[in-house]
Amino acid sequence: MTLRTRILVLISALVVLAGVATASVLHASARADRKNQTQPGGPRVTAGTVALTTGSGSRMIFRNMAWGPHRDELTTVPASNPSGPRTASKVKCLRFYAAAGTGVCLQSVHGPVQDTYRAVILDTRLRQTARYDVPGIPSRARVSPSGRYAAWTAFVGGDSYAGTNFSTRAAIVDTRTGKLTPSLEAFRVVKDGRTYHAADVNFWGVTFAADDRTFYATLATKGRTYLVRGDLLARTLTTLHTNVECPSLSPDGTRVAYKKRVPGLSKDAPWHLYVLDLRTMRETPLAESRSVDDQVVWRDDRTIVYALPGDYGADLYTVPSDGTGKPRRISTAAVSPAYVN
C-alpha cells in the first residue's frame, strides 16, 4: 500500500468516526429534549398567539426557561394561574418587559466569532418596530407605564453586580420618535445639591414614573450606590438615598422596591429586598431572607415578584411589599415577567 493510499484510508476513517460521533451527540440531545419536554412536574408549553394587550383580564408574560422547543421564548399565562399551561410566542428574549402594548426584548445574536446583543422594540402583536445595538451582555429592561419610553442596561465589563469590577451602560429610547440616549452618563448628576463629576460613574436599573418625564435608577461611584431621580426633559439625575440597586417603582408611584447590600452577608450573595417610601425615606425590609439579584416587578401596589435560581435556571416568587407574610413560589422555569391587561 502506497503512502498516498494510506493517507486516504486514514482520512476516510476519521470522517466516518466524526460522523458517528456527531450522530451520537444529536441523538442524545434529541432524547434529552424529549425527556425534558415530558418530565413529570414540568410546565406544559404549547405554541400559540401571545399579545401585549388582552382585553380579557390580566396575564403574565415572561421568558420561558423550561427545556424543550420553546425554551427562551416569551410565553404567557393568566395572571391568576401563573403555574398553569403556557402559550409560547416563538419570540426569544434574554430580558423582557412590557407596558401599554409596547415591549422591549433584549436578544443575543449568535456570530461566527462571538455573540452580539440588541434591544428590539415590539408592538402589541410582538412585531419588531425598532432595533438598537446593545454594547454588552443584557441585564435589565423596562418600559414606561404609557409605553412611550423603553430602557435597558448591559454589562460592558465584568458580569455580576455582586463584584466591584464591572461597568454598565443604561440606555433610554423614545419609542415614538426613535430618539436614543445610549448612556445616562450624558445626563448631569446632582449630588448633595451640586453638580457631580467622576470618571467611575455607572448607571443601571431604570424604572419609570407615569408622567413620561420622571424615572429612577441606580448610580454607582466611589464604591457606593445611590438611588437617583431622573428628569428626561432637564436631563438631570439627582441623588436621593444611599445603598439602592435595581429600583422598581410601585404602580402608585409612592415607593421603590430594590435590593440593598447588607453587611455580614456573603460577597457573592450580598443583598436583601427592601421597599423605600419616597415621601418619608423610610425603609422596610421584606420577608425574603435569600439574596435576590433581580430588578423586581410590582404585581400590584401590595405584591412584589422576583426571580431566584431554580432547576431550569430561574423560578418566580412573590412576597408582600409591606414586610409581612412569607415568600411563595408562583412559577417554575420562568424569569423576566411583565403583567398586561
Buried (B, 14 or more C-beta within 10 A) or exposed (E): EEEEEEEEEEEEEEEEEEEEEEEEEEEEEEEEBEEBBEBEEBBEBEEEEBBBBBEEEEBBBBBBBBBBEBBBBBBBBBBEEBEEEBBBBEBBBBBBBBBBBBBBBBBBEEEEEEEBBBBBBBBBEBEEEBEBEBBBBBBBBBBBBBBBBBBBBBBBEBEEBBEEEBBBBBBBBBBEEEEBBBBBEEBEBBBEEEEBEEEEBBBBBBBBBEEBBBBBBBBBBEEEBBBBBBBBEEEBBBBBBEBBBBBBBBBEBEBBBBBBBBEEEEEEEBBBBBBBEBEEEEBBEBBBEEBBBBBBBBBBEEBBBBBBEBBBBBBBBBBBBBBEBEBEEBBBBBBBBBBBE
